[in-house]
Amino acid sequence: MGAEEKRFIENAHEGEDINAVSFGSDGLRLLSASDRSLRLWNLNTDPPTLLREFPKAQDTLMWASLSRDDQRVAGVGRDQLVNIYAALDGQVQHGLVGHENAVFKAIFSPDSQQVATVSGDATVRVWDLSNGKELFCLRLPMNQQDDLWDFDFRITPRGKCLIAVPLTRGKLVVYELGYGE
């Protein structure tokens, strides 16, 4: 293993706890989310510099991610909204509405044209980012002990949508949906 290098971003969010981080595809940018703020950092400078601060969320952000083409940013949290921003200028592209509880995570599709979200309302929703419309809503088989903090989402080359959700007590649910055929 090679040499270790540490670089700190002092006061990245003015002392607030950071809830989520996401690297850009080139590893030179880092997205961070804390409380209601979402920030994009340039890691190619020493110390890292702030590239952009996105509009504040209405409530605590729980997850943030960069699309695989590095053109979009997703911020989700307790306000039940899925906010999609342009990474270049920070403008809001979509405020996706439909979840009825906090949104825990957002994952972009490999082509960055869709985003999937999971919420405490026991749903996974997939959104079309060309128009901001919900493609489908998947209701999960939940009980009070299940925890929806994590999931994964992929679009296969044949247009199938794969969603994997870990539940409690060793259960894992995998869905294969053919909406893209």
HELIX and SHEET records of a PDB file:
SHEET    1   A 4 ALA A  20  PHE A  23  0                                        
SHEET    2   A 4 ARG A  29  SER A  34 -1                                        
SHEET    3   A 4 SER A  37  ASN A  42 -1                                        
SHEET    4   A 4 THR A  49  GLU A  53 -1                                        
SHEET    1   B 4 LEU A  61  LEU A  66  0                                        
SHEET    2   B 4 ARG A  72  GLY A  77 -1                                        
SHEET    3   B 4 VAL A  82  ALA A  86 -1                                        
SHEET    4   B 4 VAL A  92  LEU A  96 -1                                        
SHEET    1   C 4 VAL A 103  PHE A 108  0                                        
SHEET    2   C 4 GLN A 114  SER A 119 -1                                        
SHEET    3   C 4 THR A 123  ASP A 128 -1                                        
SHEET    4   C 4 LYS A 133  ARG A 139 -1                                        
SHEET    1   D 3 ASP A 152  ILE A 155  0                                        
SHEET    2   D 3 CYS A 161  PRO A 166 -1                                        
SHEET    3   D 3 LEU A 172  LEU A 177 -1                                        
END                                                                             
